[in-house]
């Protein structure tokens, strides 16, 4: 027997919010990423869904009775509060996953958030790309150079490794945070890092100099009495508070900012750099220096080559400006 629309709506309204939360909890644990969702992913989903459920409560709406119109109103509410389209996209994805869970566990027959897109991005995607020019990257990385023959402090070795890997290899802050000693990969005389991202794991080969810095850092870690077990963090906190623990993502960002500020690269007219700018630097400079789009996509772990192509567009925009070919002398 086919239910009428009124019967379906009535069934949806009767869904208890606690029951919806319960199935979403199970869904995150057993279904997202085929049961292998990272802790960060789960926290992100929960944070966004809690905001949505709070909005429903304040709006006196039952989450189980949501319609497409409900989700559109929520989208408008987010936009009114100044959220950017990219952030709204994340929030809508989380809400959609909530209703995916309701469908998976038989609470709902359809997902009201399906097909609800975030507001259109009004800015040029390339305008979000901030990066270091090659000379600036050189200045940043050489700011940690130590006189020959001197003993390099453990903290300097750690920072050299992090800055070098992030600037030249494009590893994300969260990926650096997650790396363990056991993620160091050796193939003959070559060294790499097994990096876990949102969707997959990839091996990032290190340049010979970065490999040498890594080996010196590991030797210094052991010499200082720190654990170097397989599951020990690669990047450790060396401050008095939390010494020896895994360096947090915030700690990595603060470290990067410190060196950007010390080299006068953090704030410049028309540009503000961050830890993520180092990833953009790796992609942009690699393409400028002859790497193929496919090679850079593999290095950065992009699922979609169109994401990598933005770096090519950024470099090409300045280096091959069509206006330069006109040849009219203005001076």
Buried (B, 14 or more C-beta within 10 A) or exposed (E): EEEEEEEBEEBBEEBEEEBBBBBBEEBBEEBBEEEEBBEEBBEBBBEBBEBBBEBBEEEEBBBBBBEBEBBEBBBEBBBEEEBBBEEBBBBBBBBBBBBBBBBBBEBBEEBBBEEBEBBEEEEEBBEEBBBBBEEBBEBBBEBBEEEEEEEBEBEBBBBBBBBBBBBBBBBBBBBBBBBBBEBBBEEEEEBBBBBBBBEEEBEBBBBEEBBEBBEBBBEBBEEEEBEBEEEBBBBBBBEEEEEBEBBBBEBBBEBBBEBBEEBEBBEEEEEEBBBBBBBBBBBBBBBBEEBEBEEBBBBBBBEEEEBBBBBBBBBBEEEEEEEEEEEEEEE
